[in-house]
Every structure is written in C-alpha cells, then in structure tokens.
C-alpha cells in the first residue's frame, strides 16, 4: 500500500464529518472547523450501527500555533457561499501549490476557485447523503458515488490518486474526465430536491408523495431543456430517472438546504438555482417554475 499522506478537511458540516470519519482510518487527517474538540465524532452508519471515531478536530488558528505536517491535499467541505473566504484564510497556512478538492454544490464556485488558486483544483460530485446530529454526530443517511476530476482535465493522475484514497476509505469513487457534465447533473438533482424539501420541511423520500411528486416532475421538465441548451449531455436514462433514483436512494436523508433552514443558517439558493436562471436568461427562455422556487426559497 502507498505511504499514507496527510489531508485536511476544511468544514465540519455533514459532508466534512462524513469524509473525515472515513478517511481518518486510512491516512493522516485533520478536520478543521470553527472550534477545536477532543471528543470523538459519532458515526451513524447506513446499517444502523453507531461508532465513536477519533478524528483530529482543530481550527486554522490552532494549527498555526503548532508544527504539523503540511497537507498533501485539502478537501473543501464548506458551503458554497463561504468557500472563498475560507480559502483566503486557509492560504496563510499551506503551500500555495497544495491541491484542493471542492465538494461544493452548484457550478459557480468551482471555476472561480480554479481561477484564483495557484495549485490544482479538483472538483467532486457526490451523491453521498449525510446530515449532522448534535455537536459531534453525523448520520450517513445513504451511500452514493463520488466522481472526481478537474474542469480542464489537466490533473488526471492527481484525480485518480484522490480516488484511490477515497475508495480505500470505503467511499465509492471514480475519476471522471468530463467532471463539468457531472457537476451539472448534480446541480439538476439539487435543484429538483433541495428547494422543495427546504420549503416544506420534509425528508427526501416524502417527495414521492402527493402533491410533491408532481412538483418535482415539473421542476425536472424545466431543468432538462435548459441544461441541454447549455451543451450538457442528458443522462442515459433521462433527467427524471436520474433525479428519482437519487430520491429513492436518499429517502431518509435531510437535504443540505433543509438542514440549513432548520438551523437558521443561510442556504445555498444562489449556488443551486442561480446558474439555472442565468442559463434561462442567456437562452432567452422562460423558467417560471425555477423563478418561483428561487423566490420561495430562503436565502
């Protein structure tokens, strides 16, 4: 087996905790959040089993006071709207050529990161489902797949190395040399699920019930042609199948936007819906359903 590198995970929300818990078993890892904590993270596995996992939990300020191995890669698990400020703060603590792996929703922050960061910027599209529980818990509500690549396909070897460590940690991961297409697909999934579950405060699986099923289908009917107008290749089984398969697989999950609404935090409305509305404007195409979703979704 390869020598284990040091990775940092920046952002201690649901995905940050999930990735940190899995990765800490195979490599040297620091989970960086707003406050340090010595207590274990409580992992609720999809099987229902509960495990306490020791993860090095710290802050950037604390790391600055101690000598730690510099990271070979930093996983960005912050919310989209908080990512640029987080990276600006991170930059003072790492080599400027350090690779970043962006887990952010939508497709707006990734190109901006690639423009401002001197080192490689990898992008991930993941369908892993997780939500936080308390100050130290995470519920792995549904297993999914993580695809890794970079926008210009400049760093395929680095992406494959990242995929190696994710798979070794038990996360199903693959390299994708067309990650932009995959990110647009994930945006379609998020746009069809997140605003509705946030507005009605329901779990993903409840979207299969009346009257939500028809709402979801209406959103998908509007998203599909918009994305194809942007040159995005539709999934082989079609847009509806893509979204409904994720809803079924993540039926028990609390989508990220619902978690934000329940916690009184800003949502990722701009990251998830604004790219679609911008596409509609560019194509001079009406998008009444998406416009309504945007105005009805808390910011």
Secondary structure, DSSP 8 states (H G I E B T S, - for coil): -----EEEEE--SHHHHHHHHHHTTTSEEEEE-SS-B-S-EEEE-TTS-EEEE--EEE-HHHHHTS-----SEEEE-S-GGGHHHHHHHHTTTS-TT-EEEE--SSSSHHHHHHHH-SS-EEEEEE--EEEEETTTEEEEEE---EEEE-TTS--HHHHHHHHHHHHHTT--EEE-TTHHHHHHHHHHHHHHHHHHHHHHT--GGGGGSTTHHHHHHHHHHHHHHHHHHTT----TT-HHHHHHHHHHHTTT---HHHHHHHHT----HIIIIIHHHHHHHHHT---HHHHHHHHHS--
